[in-house]
């Protein structure tokens, strides 16, 4: 696991894009629970940092596809899955495991 950001840098219901090991990762905070996913829609590659977070889902700003932040499954089209990465909080530090994704 590698350090991604501090919890205080990701506001409640907010997002923060970070680059970890050359990959664009999006951190999402939902009531203190932090999620990490790729910052690129699997449909057409749009950045997701401009997406809307609602009801545990992240919506792509381009076509509105909604991705479950726990599983990565697309609620609107089962053909697409967003890569979700395991997160561990160590006090104020957000640690992300890029070695595996939760979709496996």
N, C-alpha and C positions, 0 to 999 in steps of 0.2 A: 504494500500500500504506500502511496506517496501523498505528500501534503498538497492540497489543492487550494485552500483558502481558509479564512477564519469564519466562524459562524456569523459573526457580526457584519461581515461583508456581503451577506446574502439576506436581504430583507424578507420578512414574512410575506408569503405569496409572491416573492420576487425571484429574480434569476441573476446569475453571474456567469459569464463565459470566461473560461480559463484555458490556457494551453498547457497540456501535460504530455511530456515526451513526444512533442510534435503533433499532438492530436487536440482538436478543438472539443472541449468538454463543457457541457452546460450544467451548472449546479442550480437546483431548484429547492426553495424552502417552502414547505407547507406546514404551518403551525409548529415549527421547530424540527420537523422531520426533513432531512436533507436527501435529495435524490441527485444522481449524476447520470447523464445520458450524453450521447453524441450530439453535437450542436449542428446537425445536418439532417434534414428530413430524408428518410429513405425513399420517398417518392421521386422528387426531382432535385434534391440537394439544397433546398432553401435553408438558410440559417434559422434556427429555432429560437434564438435569443429574443426575437421580436414576437414570439408566440404568446398566447394567453394561457394562464394556468387557472383551471377551474375543475372542481370535483375530482381531484387526483389525476387529471389529464393535462397534457400540454398540447395545444393546438398549433398546427403549422400556420403561419401568417399568410402563406400563399394560396393554399386550397382548402384550409380548414380541417385537414385530417387530424383527428384527436388520438393521441397516444397515451396509454396507461403508464404512469410513471413507475409503477412497481414491476410490471411485466414487459413493457415495451410494445404490447399488442396494439394494433390500430383498430379503434372502435368502428371506423367507417369503411375499412377495406382490409380484410384479413391477409392480403398479399404482402403488406408492408409491416415490418417490425423495427422499432427503434431500439438501438443498443442501449441497455441500461447497465450501469456498473455498480458493484457493491460499494457501499459507503460505511465508514466507521467514524464516529466522533470521539476524539481524544481531548476532552475538555472543550476548548474553544477551536481546536483544529479539526478541519474536515479532511479525512484521509480517503482516497479513492483507489480501488484495485482495478487497474487497467488490464491485468493479466487474464482476467476472465470477465465475462458479462453474465448478467442474470438471465439472459435468453437461452443459454446453453442447457 
